[in-house]
Amino acid sequence: MPDGTHPDATRRARVAVFISGKGTNMAALLYASRQPACAYEIVLVAANDLSAEGLKLAAAEGVATFALPHKGMARADHDAAMEQAAKDAGAEYIVLAGYMRILSEGFVQRWAGRMLNIHPSLLPKYPGLDTHAKAIAAGDSTAGATVHLVTEELDAGEALGRVEVAIWPGDTPEKLASRVRVAEHQLYPRVLSDYVSRGNDPAHLLARVRELALALPQAHERESHGAAGWRVGSEKSGKYFAYFNDQHHGTPHIAVLAKTSGMDELLGLVEAQPEAYFKPAYYGASGWIGVILNRPDVDWEDVADWLERSWRQVAPKSATRLLDVAGNF
C-alpha cells in the first residue's frame, strides 16, 4: 500500500534514512513501512555517495532522495547539509542504515533520542569494524545484530533490540555476515516501529511519569480508582499530588493530572493550548489539569516541573526543605 494511502498516515512518525551503499536495511525498513500496522513512514533516503545503489531503489519506490559527496567537505559542513535535508523532508527521526560516516558531536546531540543505528554484533561486544571475524576468533557460539540509539561514543548508545544468529562450525566472516544481514532485516523495522510508537504506549508513559514522581522526596505510589497515583508524606496521611490518566472517561488522552493554582489558570491553559492540556472529568472541578502525554514532542522537563509544582502544594515542609537543599548543590 503506498505511504500516502495508509489509514493512519497522519499519525505515523516521519523518518529519514541515511545510507552509503546498497541500502538493504533501508529497503527492509521501507517495505515494512508499507504494512498497515507500521508506526513510521520513510520521507527521505539520503546518501554521502551519488552512486549509492539504495538511492535508485528509493526513487523507484517514490521516496524523496538526497545525495551529497563528503569528499572535500569539512565534517560539520557535510553533516549540516545532510541534517538540513532531513529537516526539509519533515523528518522526526534519523535512521542510519549502512551509513559509513562518523557524525559530528553537535549533530548527534541535536538528535539525541531521535537517531538510531544498527550494528552487526551483540553490543557491547565488538563495536567498530570486523565484528564477524572477531566473534569467530573469540570462539563465540552466537553473533547477531543490535539496534541502538546513536550517541557521541561509537556504538555505545542504549540498546533497543537484539537478535542472535548461530555461528556454525567452520564459519567464515562472509558466510556469517550474510545470515546476520537477513536477521537485521527482521529486527530493524520492528524495533524502529516499536520505538517511534512508544509515545502512545501507556506502559512506557506510565514508567516515565513514575520515575519522575518517585524522585521527589517522601513520594510514594498508591492506586486510586484503578489508576496509578502518587502521594507525598507518610503512608497513612500522605496527600496525592499526581494521577496517571489512561484515556479515562472516554477521552483520547494519556496524561498526568497535576494541581494548578485554581480554575482560572486551568481554563486559561486549556483554552490557549488544547493540544497540551485538558480539563479532566471529576478532578477538573477541583483545579486539576491534564497534561497530555500521547502527543508529539512532549517536553519531559515540563512534565517534571508540573509534578514538582503539584508536589509542593501538598508536601510537608520537611520534604520541601530536602528538595531545596538538594537544589543548592
C-alpha positions as CSV (number, residue, x, y, z in Angstrom):
1,M,0.0,0.0,0.0
2,P,1.6,3.4,-0.9
3,D,2.5,5.5,2.0
4,G,0.0,8.2,1.3
5,T,-2.9,5.9,1.5
6,H,-2.0,4.3,4.8
7,P,-5.1,4.7,7.0
8,D,-3.0,6.1,9.9
9,A,-0.6,8.2,7.8
10,T,-1.1,11.4,9.7
11,R,-0.2,9.7,12.9
12,R,3.0,7.9,11.7
13,A,6.4,9.1,12.6
14,R,8.4,10.6,9.7
15,V,11.8,9.0,9.2
16,A,14.9,9.9,7.1
17,V,17.3,7.1,6.4
18,F,21.0,7.7,5.8
19,I,22.9,5.2,3.6
20,S,26.2,4.9,1.9
21,G,25.8,1.9,-0.4
22,K,23.3,-0.8,-1.4
23,G,20.8,0.1,1.3
24,T,19.5,-3.3,2.0
25,N,18.4,-2.4,5.6
26,M,16.9,0.8,4.2
27,A,14.9,-1.4,1.8
28,A,13.7,-3.6,4.6
29,L,12.6,-0.5,6.6
30,L,10.9,0.9,3.5
31,Y,8.9,-2.2,2.6
32,A,7.9,-2.8,6.3
33,S,6.6,0.8,6.4
34,R,4.0,-0.2,3.7
35,Q,2.4,-2.6,6.2
36,P,-0.8,-1.4,7.9
37,A,0.4,-1.7,11.4
38,C,3.7,0.1,10.9
39,A,4.2,3.2,13.0
40,Y,6.6,5.1,10.7
41,E,6.9,6.3,7.1
42,I,10.1,6.9,5.2
43,V,10.1,10.5,3.9
44,L,13.7,10.7,2.7
45,V,16.7,8.5,1.8
46,A,19.9,10.4,1.9
47,A,23.5,9.3,1.0
48,N,27.0,10.6,1.1
49,D,27.7,9.0,-2.3
50,L,26.0,9.9,-5.6
51,S,26.3,6.3,-6.8
52,A,24.8,4.6,-3.8
53,E,22.5,1.9,-5.1
54,G,19.9,2.4,-2.4
55,L,19.1,5.8,-3.9
56,K,17.8,4.1,-7.1
57,L,15.6,1.8,-5.1
58,A,14.2,4.6,-3.0
59,A,13.5,6.8,-6.1
60,A,11.8,3.9,-7.9
61,E,9.5,3.4,-4.8
62,G,8.5,7.1,-4.9
63,V,10.6,8.2,-1.9
64,A,12.5,11.5,-2.0
65,T,16.2,11.3,-2.2
66,F,19.2,13.5,-1.4
67,A,22.9,12.9,-2.2
68,L,26.0,14.9,-1.3
69,P,29.6,13.5,-1.6
70,H,31.5,14.2,1.6
71,K,35.0,14.4,0.0
72,G,36.5,17.8,0.2
73,M,34.0,19.0,2.8
74,A,34.5,19.6,6.5
75,R,32.7,17.0,8.6
76,A,30.5,19.6,10.3
77,D,29.5,21.2,6.9
78,H,28.6,17.9,5.4
79,D,26.6,16.9,8.5
80,A,24.8,20.2,8.4
81,A,23.7,19.7,4.8
82,M,22.5,16.1,5.5
83,E,20.7,17.3,8.6
84,Q,19.0,20.2,6.6
85,A,17.8,17.7,4.0
86,A,16.2,15.6,6.8
87,K,14.6,18.7,8.3
88,D,13.3,19.9,4.9
89,A,11.7,16.5,4.5
90,G,9.9,16.9,7.8
91,A,11.8,14.0,9.5
92,E,11.3,13.5,13.2
93,Y,13.8,10.7,13.4
94,I,17.0,9.8,11.5
95,V,17.9,6.2,11.0
96,L,21.4,5.1,9.9
97,A,21.4,2.1,7.7
98,G,24.9,1.3,6.5
99,Y,25.9,5.0,6.7
100,M,29.7,4.9,6.8
101,R,30.4,8.2,8.4
102,I,31.2,9.2,12.0
103,L,28.9,12.1,12.8
104,S,29.9,15.3,14.5
105,E,29.2,15.7,18.1
106,G,26.8,18.6,17.6
107,F,24.7,16.7,15.1
108,V,24.4,13.8,17.4
109,Q,23.4,15.9,20.3
110,R,20.7,17.7,18.4
111,W,19.1,14.4,17.5
112,A,19.6,12.7,20.9
113,G,16.9,10.1,21.4
114,R,15.8,10.5,17.8
115,M,18.7,8.9,15.9
116,L,19.0,5.1,15.6
117,N,21.7,2.8,14.1
118,I,22.1,-1.0,13.6
119,H,25.4,-2.7,14.3
120,P,26.3,-6.2,13.3
121,S,27.2,-7.6,16.7
122,L,25.6,-8.3,20.1
123,L,26.7,-5.0,21.6
124,P,28.5,-4.2,23.8
125,K,30.6,-6.9,22.2
126,Y,32.7,-5.9,19.2
127,P,32.0,-2.2,18.5
128,G,33.5,-0.8,15.3
129,L,34.6,-2.9,12.3
130,D,35.3,-6.6,11.6
131,T,32.7,-7.8,14.0
132,H,32.1,-11.2,12.5
133,A,35.8,-12.1,12.3
134,K,36.2,-11.0,16.0
135,A,33.2,-13.2,17.1
136,I,34.5,-16.2,15.2
137,A,38.1,-15.7,16.5
138,A,36.8,-15.5,20.1
139,G,35.1,-18.8,19.8
140,D,31.6,-17.4,20.3
141,S,28.6,-19.6,19.7
142,T,26.4,-16.8,18.6
143,A,26.8,-13.5,16.7
144,G,24.0,-11.1,15.8
145,A,22.9,-7.5,15.5
146,T,21.9,-4.7,17.8
147,V,19.7,-1.6,17.2
148,H,20.8,1.2,19.4
149,L,20.5,4.9,19.9
150,V,23.3,7.0,18.5
151,T,25.5,8.8,21.0
152,E,28.8,10.6,20.7
153,E,30.6,7.4,21.6
154,L,30.8,4.9,18.8
155,D,28.3,2.1,19.1
156,A,27.7,2.9,22.8
157,G,24.1,4.2,22.9
158,E,21.3,2.4,24.6
159,A,20.4,-0.9,23.0
160,L,16.8,-1.0,21.9
161,G,16.7,-4.6,20.5
162,R,19.0,-7.5,19.6
163,V,18.8,-10.7,17.5
164,E,21.1,-13.7,17.9
165,V,22.5,-15.7,14.9
166,A,24.3,-19.0,15.4
167,I,27.9,-19.3,14.4
168,W,28.4,-22.6,12.5
169,P,31.5,-24.8,12.7
170,G,33.9,-23.7,10.1
171,D,32.1,-20.4,9.6
172,T,33.7,-17.6,7.7
173,P,33.1,-13.9,8.3
174,E,31.4,-13.6,4.9
175,K,29.0,-16.5,5.4
176,L,28.2,-15.3,8.9
177,A,27.6,-11.7,7.6
178,S,25.1,-12.9,5.0
179,R,23.0,-14.7,7.7
180,V,23.2,-11.7,10.2
181,R,22.0,-9.4,7.4
182,V,18.8,-11.5,7.0
183,A,18.3,-11.2,10.7
184,E,18.9,-7.4,10.6
185,H,16.2,-7.0,8.1
186,Q,13.7,-8.6,10.5
187,L,15.0,-6.7,13.6
188,Y,15.3,-3.1,12.4
189,P,11.8,-2.4,11.2
190,R,10.2,-4.0,14.3
191,V,12.5,-2.1,16.7
192,L,12.0,1.2,14.9
193,S,8.2,0.8,14.8
194,D,8.1,0.0,18.5
195,Y,10.4,2.9,19.4
196,V,8.6,5.6,17.5
197,S,5.2,4.4,18.8
198,R,6.3,4.4,22.4
199,G,4.6,7.9,22.8
200,N,1.3,6.1,22.5
201,D,2.2,3.2,24.8
202,P,0.6,3.7,28.2
203,A,3.1,1.4,29.9
204,H,6.0,3.4,28.6
205,L,4.4,6.7,29.5
206,L,3.5,5.4,33.0
207,A,7.1,4.3,33.6
208,R,8.4,7.7,32.7
209,V,5.9,9.5,35.0
210,R,6.6,7.0,37.8
211,E,10.3,7.7,37.6
212,L,9.9,11.4,37.8
213,A,7.2,11.3,40.6
214,L,9.1,8.9,42.8
215,A,12.3,11.0,42.5
216,L,10.6,13.7,44.7
217,P,11.3,13.5,48.4
218,Q,8.8,11.4,50.5
219,A,6.9,10.4,47.4
220,H,5.2,7.0,47.2
221,E,2.7,5.4,44.8
222,R,-0.8,4.3,45.6
223,E,-3.5,3.3,43.3
224,S,-6.7,5.4,43.2
225,H,-9.9,4.3,41.5
226,G,-7.9,1.8,39.4
227,A,-5.2,4.2,38.3
228,A,-1.7,4.9,39.5
229,G,-1.3,7.9,41.8
230,W,1.5,9.5,43.7
231,R,1.4,10.9,47.3
232,V,3.8,12.8,49.4
233,G,4.1,12.3,53.2
234,S,3.5,9.3,55.3
235,E,1.8,6.1,54.1
236,K,-1.1,6.9,56.4
237,S,-1.6,10.6,56.0
238,G,0.1,11.4,52.7
239,K,-1.7,13.6,50.1
240,Y,-2.0,13.0,46.4
241,F,0.0,15.3,44.1
242,A,-0.4,13.4,40.7
243,Y,-2.5,10.8,39.0
244,F,-2.0,8.8,35.8
245,N,-4.9,9.1,33.3
246,D,-5.1,6.4,30.6
247,Q,-8.0,7.5,28.3
248,H,-10.4,7.7,31.2
249,H,-14.0,8.9,30.9
250,G,-14.0,8.5,27.1
251,T,-11.1,10.9,26.4
252,P,-8.4,10.0,23.9
253,H,-5.7,11.4,26.2
254,I,-3.0,9.6,28.1
255,A,-2.0,12.2,30.7
256,V,-0.7,13.0,34.1
257,L,-3.0,15.0,36.3
258,A,-1.5,17.7,38.4
259,K,-2.7,20.6,40.6
260,T,-3.0,24.1,39.3
261,S,-3.3,27.3,41.2
262,G,-7.0,27.3,40.5
263,M,-9.8,27.3,37.9
264,D,-8.6,30.5,36.2
265,E,-5.2,29.0,35.4
266,L,-6.7,25.7,34.4
267,L,-9.2,27.1,32.0
268,G,-6.7,29.6,30.6
269,L,-4.2,26.9,29.8
270,V,-6.8,24.6,28.2
271,E,-8.1,27.4,26.0
272,A,-4.6,28.6,25.0
273,Q,-3.0,25.1,24.4
274,P,-5.7,22.5,23.9
275,E,-3.1,20.2,22.2
276,A,-1.2,20.1,25.5
277,Y,-3.8,20.4,28.3
278,F,-7.4,19.4,29.1
279,K,-9.8,19.7,32.0
280,P,-10.2,16.1,33.4
281,A,-13.6,14.8,34.4
282,Y,-14.1,14.7,38.2
283,Y,-10.7,16.1,39.1
284,G,-11.0,19.2,36.9
285,A,-13.7,20.6,39.2
286,S,-11.0,20.7,41.9
287,G,-8.5,22.6,39.8
288,W,-6.5,19.6,38.5
289,I,-5.2,19.8,34.9
290,G,-4.5,17.0,32.5
291,V,-1.0,17.3,30.9
292,I,-1.3,15.3,27.7
293,L,1.5,12.8,27.2
294,N,0.4,11.0,24.0
295,R,1.4,13.8,21.6
296,P,4.4,14.6,19.5
297,D,7.4,16.2,21.1
298,V,6.4,16.0,24.8
299,D,8.7,18.2,26.9
300,W,9.5,15.8,29.8
301,E,11.3,18.6,31.7
302,D,7.9,20.4,31.6
303,V,6.2,17.3,32.9
304,A,8.8,17.1,35.7
305,D,8.1,20.8,36.5
306,W,4.3,20.1,36.8
307,L,4.9,17.2,39.1
308,E,7.2,19.2,41.3
309,R,4.9,22.2,41.4
310,S,1.9,20.0,42.3
311,W,4.0,18.1,44.9
312,R,5.0,21.4,46.5
313,Q,1.3,22.3,47.0
314,V,0.7,19.4,49.4
315,A,4.2,18.4,50.6
316,P,5.2,18.9,54.2
317,K,7.8,21.5,54.9
318,S,10.3,18.8,55.9
319,A,10.1,17.4,52.3
320,T,10.3,20.7,50.5
321,R,13.4,21.6,52.6
322,L,15.0,18.4,51.4
323,L,14.4,19.4,47.8
324,D,15.5,23.0,48.2
325,V,18.7,21.9,49.9
326,A,19.4,19.4,47.1
327,G,18.8,22.2,44.6
328,N,21.7,24.2,46.1
329,F,24.3,21.6,45.1
